[in-house]
Amino acid sequence: MTPAITILTLLAAFLHAAWNAVAHGVPDRLVGFALIGTTYVVVGGGAALALGLPPAATWPAILASAAIHVVYVLLLWWSYQLGEFSQVYPVARGTAPWVVALVELARGEHVPALQLVGIAVISLGLLSLALDGGRLSRGSLPALGAALATGLCIAAYTVVDATAVATTPVAVYAAWMFLLQGPVMPVIALARRGRGLLAQRRPVVLAGLGGGLVSLAAYGLVLVAQTSGATAAVAALRETSIVMGALMGTVFLGERFGRGRVVAAAVVTVGIVLVDL
């Protein structure tokens, strides 16, 4: 992890927390996610026309990543419908680094011991944010289950994308991946809301489209960072977005940032230092 890759990954983490806070904060999340998907189609389609087709060998990875992202978006939307942002988001983001590191180990890749410790510390810190004060009720289990499934999707597309961008131009790969996944939420919203969808989009149009643009920027930066080859480290470091998200939740969503969350944020910071050693 070079300083440049670290800065790119942290910036991506900030932008990721920002668009998720926007997606959670809009009063109508279905319409909000539909607008985010519309942004993917417009920007991804324009970029795909300008950049042309990707190499033929890259199509399996693009199709796999787009399919995983569709499931991820659906699970993320469902998670936000079931649970609170400050609990669901940490579980989803904290699950991925462990899984990515295990995949790298299973594939025989070398992961330094300190980096493994750092990944574990970051993940534990993020999960402690989800279990704030050790409180976990039966009623929260559906939301946490959806969040865990979301985290597994994050791990899956992280591995697929990291492998693909090693041999494919990042911009071309991202353009086609976003173009293919983008239509799903707008189609679902249209099917559920019908003709009233156009009128319902007005109160959240700026937040939805803006969230889509920020989401594109965040993921583009992550893809660039993954060209370094430090897949597990990038996956872990970008999960600091949840600490940033907790702060954004306090400032913009009125959620508290108590002592337990401060300790968890400190644990994540220690993990970041270990990953960068």
Secondary structure, DSSP 8 states (H G I E B T S, - for coil): --HHHHHHHHHHHHHHHHHHHHHHHSS-HHHHHHHHHHHHHHHHHHHHHHH----GGGHHHHHHHHHHHHHHHHHHHHHHHHS-HHHHHHHHHHHHHHHHHHHHHHTT----HHHHHHHHHHHHHHHHHHTGGG---GGGHHHHHHHHHHHHHHHHHHHHHHHHTTTS-HHHHHHHHHHHHTTHHHHHHHHHHGGGHHHHTGGGHHHHHHHHHHHHHHHHHHHHHHTTS-HHHHHHHGGGHHHHHHHHHHHHS-----HHHHHHHHHHHHHHHHHH-
